[in-house]
Every structure is written in structure tokens, then in C-alpha cells.
Amino acid sequence: MRPDISVFGRYTYLLTEVVWGTVALGLLARAGALRRAAATVLALYPIAYVWDWYTLEVGVFDIKLRTGRELFGIPVEEHLFMIVVPSLVVGIHETLHDRWS
């Protein structure tokens, strides 16, 4: 059975980004990879932004349980998503690499 996190209403998506962003930050700090993650995020962000904006614009997906605030045509939560996901990937990669080297 999955926990029902929709109790957070319009802050549900934002809260999930904060939780996973905290996990990513912890992994990156532990691995000493904050700069590498920042470089990765900066490189991927423009591509992710255009991709996200387009898919929202044409109706590929609809985001429920969000704050309703937008920045540059997309929800603020999506901006966080585009930072959190590559940061989490780099954090996991660096943690595994450090462990197995």
C-alpha cells in the first residue's frame, strides 16, 4: 500500500522536490561533488527547460497537486525537478564511484 501524500494539497509536488533535493544534497556533500553536480545541472538545464515547456504546452502531461506558481512559463516545481534529478543522479554516481574505487 502506498502512502497518500496528497494530504499536502497544492504543496505536494513542491514537498517531494524538497525531500529528494535534500537527499541529493546530502549525497553530493558526502561525495564532495557539489561543483560537478552544478556543472551538470547548468549544462542540462536549458535542454530540460525547452523539453518541459514544450511538453506542457502541447498537453503531454498535466501536473496536479502543485502550487500554481509559474516562472518563465512552467511551474516552479518543474524548475526544481530539473535541478534535483541530475543532482540526485550525480550524487548517486559519485557515491557509488567513491565506494568502489
Residue frames as a rotation matrix with the C-alpha (Angstrom) as fourth column:
MET 1
0.573 0.819 0.000 0.00
0.819 -0.573 0.000 0.00
0.000 0.000 -1.000 0.00
ARG 2
-0.355 -0.692 0.628 1.32
0.685 -0.650 -0.329 3.41
0.636 0.313 0.705 -0.98
PRO 3
-0.424 0.201 -0.883 1.19
0.710 -0.532 -0.462 6.31
-0.562 -0.823 0.083 1.45
ASP 4
0.399 0.647 0.649 -1.21
0.885 -0.458 -0.087 9.06
0.241 0.609 -0.755 0.38
ILE 5
-0.533 -0.695 -0.483 0.95
0.775 -0.630 0.051 12.17
-0.340 -0.347 0.874 0.18
SER 6
-0.392 0.450 0.803 -1.84
0.554 -0.581 0.596 14.17
0.735 0.678 -0.021 -1.47
VAL 7
0.433 0.534 -0.726 -2.74
0.900 -0.225 0.372 15.39
0.035 -0.815 -0.579 2.03
PHE 8
-0.389 -0.667 -0.635 -0.27
0.612 -0.702 0.364 18.20
-0.689 -0.247 0.681 1.35
GLY 9
0.593 0.791 -0.149 -2.63
0.397 -0.448 -0.801 19.50
-0.701 0.416 -0.580 -1.34
ARG 10
0.984 -0.124 0.130 -1.14
0.057 -0.469 -0.881 22.05
0.170 0.875 -0.454 -3.69
TYR 11
0.408 -0.889 0.207 2.22
-0.909 -0.374 0.185 21.74
-0.087 -0.263 -0.961 -1.94
THR 12
0.803 -0.027 0.595 2.57
-0.083 0.984 0.156 18.00
-0.590 -0.174 0.789 -2.62
TYR 13
0.795 -0.522 0.309 4.84
0.495 0.262 -0.828 18.28
0.351 0.811 0.467 -5.67
LEU 14
0.451 -0.630 0.632 6.91
-0.490 -0.767 -0.415 21.02
0.746 -0.123 -0.655 -4.06
LEU 15
0.549 -0.195 0.813 7.38
-0.777 0.240 0.582 18.93
-0.308 -0.951 -0.020 -0.93
THR 16
0.871 -0.245 0.426 8.55
0.310 0.947 -0.090 15.90
-0.381 0.210 0.900 -2.92
GLU 17
0.625 -0.677 0.389 11.12
0.259 -0.291 -0.921 18.06
0.737 0.676 -0.007 -4.69
VAL 18
0.384 -0.468 0.796 12.38
-0.813 -0.580 0.052 19.40
0.437 -0.667 -0.603 -1.36
VAL 19
0.726 -0.082 0.683 12.65
-0.415 0.740 0.530 15.89
-0.549 -0.668 0.503 0.12
TRP 20
0.782 -0.429 0.451 14.51
0.602 0.707 -0.372 14.41
-0.159 0.563 0.811 -2.86
GLY 21
0.603 -0.576 0.552 16.58
-0.042 -0.714 -0.699 17.58
0.797 0.398 -0.455 -3.22
THR 22
0.550 -0.369 0.749 17.70
-0.834 -0.203 0.512 17.15
-0.037 -0.907 -0.420 0.38
VAL 23
0.764 -0.270 0.586 18.70
0.154 0.958 0.241 13.56
-0.626 -0.094 0.774 -0.35
ALA 24
0.727 -0.488 0.484 20.65
0.559 0.010 -0.829 14.72
0.400 0.873 0.280 -3.43
LEU 25
0.572 -0.505 0.646 22.37
-0.501 -0.839 -0.211 17.49
0.649 -0.203 -0.733 -1.47
GLY 26
0.661 -0.296 0.690 23.40
-0.595 0.353 0.722 15.04
-0.457 -0.888 0.057 1.24
LEU 27
0.744 -0.373 0.554 24.87
0.522 0.843 -0.133 12.60
-0.417 0.389 0.821 -1.27
LEU 28
0.664 -0.485 0.569 26.69
0.353 -0.467 -0.811 15.38
0.659 0.739 -0.139 -3.13
ALA 29
0.604 -0.436 0.667 28.12
-0.729 -0.641 0.241 16.84
0.322 -0.632 -0.705 0.06
ARG 30
0.712 -0.301 0.635 29.26
-0.246 0.740 0.626 13.42
-0.658 -0.602 0.453 1.25
ALA 31
0.591 -0.452 0.669 30.94
0.754 0.605 -0.258 12.70
-0.288 0.656 0.698 -2.08
GLY 32
-0.146 -0.646 -0.749 32.41
0.224 -0.759 0.611 16.21
-0.964 -0.079 0.256 -2.43
ALA 33
-0.624 -0.048 0.780 30.66
0.756 0.216 0.618 16.55
-0.198 0.975 -0.098 -5.76
LEU 34
0.214 0.761 -0.612 28.72
0.495 -0.624 -0.604 19.81
-0.842 -0.174 -0.511 -5.42
ARG 35
-0.200 -0.361 -0.911 30.69
-0.530 -0.742 0.411 21.53
-0.824 0.565 -0.043 -8.19
ARG 36
-0.983 -0.158 0.092 30.36
-0.022 0.605 0.796 18.59
-0.181 0.780 -0.599 -10.57
ALA 37
-0.305 0.945 0.117 26.62
0.880 0.326 -0.346 18.47
-0.365 -0.002 -0.931 -9.98
ALA 38
0.210 0.362 -0.908 26.32
0.089 -0.932 -0.351 22.22
-0.974 -0.007 -0.228 -10.52
ALA 39
-0.631 -0.503 -0.591 28.16
-0.549 -0.250 0.798 21.93
-0.549 0.828 -0.118 -13.84
THR 40
-0.896 0.348 0.275 25.90
0.437 0.797 0.417 19.05
-0.074 0.494 -0.866 -14.89
VAL 41
0.016 0.948 -0.318 22.75
0.761 -0.218 -0.611 20.97
-0.648 -0.232 -0.725 -13.92
LEU 42
0.011 -0.066 -0.998 23.93
-0.293 -0.954 0.060 24.06
-0.956 0.292 -0.030 -15.81
ALA 43
-0.883 -0.396 -0.252 24.64
-0.361 0.229 0.904 22.00
-0.300 0.889 -0.345 -18.92
LEU 44
-0.798 0.588 0.134 21.31
0.600 0.752 0.273 20.14
0.060 0.298 -0.953 -18.84
TYR 45
-0.436 0.681 -0.588 19.01
0.390 -0.446 -0.806 22.90
-0.811 -0.581 -0.072 -17.64
PRO 46
-0.489 0.287 -0.824 18.42
-0.681 -0.715 0.155 24.70
-0.545 0.637 0.545 -20.97
ILE 47
-0.824 0.178 -0.538 17.60
-0.300 0.668 0.681 21.41
0.481 0.722 -0.497 -22.71
ALA 48
-0.729 0.554 -0.402 15.33
0.684 0.588 -0.431 20.29
-0.002 -0.589 -0.808 -19.87
TYR 49
-0.537 0.526 -0.659 13.58
-0.008 -0.785 -0.620 23.68
-0.843 -0.327 0.426 -19.80
VAL 50
-0.569 0.304 -0.764 12.73
-0.818 -0.299 0.491 23.64
-0.079 0.904 0.419 -23.52
TRP 51
-0.810 0.242 -0.534 11.65
0.051 0.936 0.348 20.00
0.584 0.255 -0.771 -23.33
ASP 52
-0.692 0.542 -0.477 9.49
0.650 0.181 -0.738 20.65
-0.314 -0.821 -0.477 -20.27
TRP 53
-0.542 0.480 -0.690 7.94
-0.358 -0.875 -0.327 23.83
-0.760 0.069 0.646 -21.64
TYR 54
-0.667 0.252 -0.701 7.07
-0.702 0.103 0.704 22.12
0.250 0.962 0.108 -24.93
THR 55
-0.787 0.370 -0.494 5.53
0.340 0.928 0.154 19.01
0.516 -0.047 -0.855 -23.38
LEU 56
-0.583 0.605 -0.542 3.41
0.502 -0.257 -0.826 21.15
-0.639 -0.754 -0.154 -21.06
GLU 57
-0.598 0.293 -0.746 2.42
-0.548 -0.829 0.113 23.45
-0.585 0.476 0.656 -23.93
VAL 58
-0.589 0.353 -0.727 1.17
-0.638 0.350 0.686 20.62
0.496 0.868 0.019 -26.16
GLY 59
0.273 0.824 0.496 -0.55
-0.953 0.159 0.260 18.84
0.135 -0.543 0.829 -23.27
VAL 60
-0.209 -0.424 -0.881 1.63
-0.299 0.886 -0.355 15.75
0.931 0.190 -0.312 -22.92
PHE 61
-0.357 0.144 -0.923 1.09
0.806 0.547 -0.227 15.85
0.472 -0.825 -0.311 -19.18
ASP 62
0.290 0.536 0.793 -0.82
-0.156 -0.791 0.592 17.84
0.944 -0.295 -0.145 -16.60
ILE 63
-0.697 -0.620 -0.360 0.62
0.290 0.215 -0.933 18.48
0.655 -0.755 0.030 -13.16
LYS 64
0.499 0.859 0.112 -1.88
0.084 -0.177 0.981 18.25
0.862 -0.480 -0.161 -10.35
LEU 65
0.840 -0.098 -0.534 -1.15
0.543 0.129 0.830 19.00
-0.012 -0.987 0.162 -6.69
ARG 66
-0.299 -0.923 0.243 1.18
0.900 -0.357 -0.249 21.90
0.317 0.144 0.937 -7.39
THR 67
-0.513 0.019 -0.858 1.36
0.591 -0.718 -0.369 25.44
-0.623 -0.696 0.357 -6.08
GLY 68
0.568 0.721 0.397 0.09
0.783 -0.327 -0.529 27.03
-0.252 0.611 -0.750 -9.27
ARG 69
0.564 -0.478 -0.674 3.04
-0.277 -0.878 0.391 29.41
-0.778 -0.034 -0.627 -9.40
GLU 70
0.746 -0.325 0.581 4.90
0.662 0.455 -0.596 29.63
-0.070 0.829 0.554 -12.67
LEU 71
0.294 -0.742 -0.602 8.25
-0.206 -0.664 0.718 31.04
-0.933 -0.088 -0.349 -13.69
PHE 72
-0.549 -0.505 -0.666 9.07
-0.697 -0.162 0.698 31.55
-0.461 0.847 -0.263 -17.37
GLY 73
-0.081 0.677 -0.732 6.02
-0.947 0.176 0.268 29.59
0.310 0.715 0.627 -18.46
ILE 74
-0.065 0.083 -0.994 6.45
0.049 0.996 0.080 26.44
0.997 -0.043 -0.069 -16.39
PRO 75
0.883 0.468 -0.036 5.59
0.039 0.004 0.999 25.53
0.467 -0.884 -0.015 -12.78
VAL 76
0.330 -0.785 0.524 8.22
-0.906 -0.419 -0.056 26.39
0.264 -0.457 -0.850 -10.17
GLU 77
0.519 -0.085 0.850 8.18
-0.447 0.821 0.355 22.74
-0.729 -0.565 0.388 -9.15
GLU 78
0.933 -0.178 0.311 9.38
0.356 0.566 -0.744 21.77
-0.043 0.805 0.591 -12.62
HIS 79
0.536 -0.791 0.295 12.35
-0.499 -0.579 -0.645 24.13
0.681 0.199 -0.705 -12.30
LEU 80
0.189 -0.434 0.881 13.25
-0.931 0.205 0.301 22.35
-0.312 -0.877 -0.365 -9.07
PHE 81
0.802 0.175 0.571 12.75
-0.042 0.970 -0.239 18.98
-0.596 0.167 0.785 -10.75
MET 82
0.880 -0.464 0.105 15.28
0.137 0.035 -0.990 19.98
0.456 0.885 0.095 -13.43
ILE 83
0.129 -0.841 0.526 17.81
-0.832 -0.380 -0.405 20.69
0.540 -0.385 -0.748 -10.68
VAL 84
0.254 0.046 0.966 17.00
-0.843 0.500 0.198 17.78
-0.474 -0.865 0.166 -8.36
VAL 85
0.960 0.208 0.186 17.04
-0.112 0.897 -0.427 14.93
-0.256 0.389 0.885 -10.89
PRO 86
0.580 -0.804 -0.131 20.53
0.018 0.173 -0.985 15.48
0.814 0.569 0.115 -12.33
SER 87
-0.038 -0.587 0.809 21.83
-0.885 -0.357 -0.300 16.32
0.465 -0.727 -0.506 -8.85
LEU 88
0.517 0.300 0.802 20.46
-0.687 0.704 0.180 13.04
-0.510 -0.644 0.570 -7.50
VAL 89
0.980 -0.188 -0.059 21.96
0.099 0.727 -0.679 11.12
0.171 0.660 0.731 -10.41
VAL 90
0.228 -0.953 0.198 25.39
-0.279 -0.259 -0.924 12.71
0.933 0.155 -0.325 -9.92
GLY 91
0.060 -0.164 0.985 25.13
-0.992 -0.117 0.041 12.21
0.109 -0.980 -0.170 -6.15
ILE 92
0.812 0.268 0.518 24.37
-0.345 0.937 0.056 8.51
-0.470 -0.225 0.853 -6.55
HIS 93
0.840 -0.537 -0.082 27.05
0.150 0.374 -0.915 8.07
0.522 0.756 0.395 -9.21
GLU 94
0.075 -0.865 0.496 29.70
-0.544 -0.452 -0.706 9.80
0.836 -0.217 -0.505 -7.12
THR 95
0.274 0.088 0.958 28.72
-0.935 0.257 0.244 7.87
-0.225 -0.962 0.153 -4.01
LEU 96
0.952 0.088 0.293 28.96
-0.028 0.979 -0.203 4.55
-0.305 0.186 0.934 -5.84
HIS 97
0.645 -0.764 0.039 32.20
0.050 -0.009 -0.999 5.54
0.763 0.646 0.033 -7.57
ASP 98
0.052 -0.619 0.784 33.74
-0.850 -0.439 -0.290 6.59
0.524 -0.652 -0.549 -4.27
ARG 99
0.514 0.244 0.822 32.64
-0.735 0.620 0.275 3.37
-0.443 -0.746 0.498 -2.60
TRP 100
0.918 -0.062 0.391 34.01
0.208 0.916 -0.343 1.09
-0.337 0.396 0.854 -5.32
SER 101
0.708 -0.706 0.017 37.28
-0.308 -0.330 -0.892 2.88
0.635 0.627 -0.451 -6.07
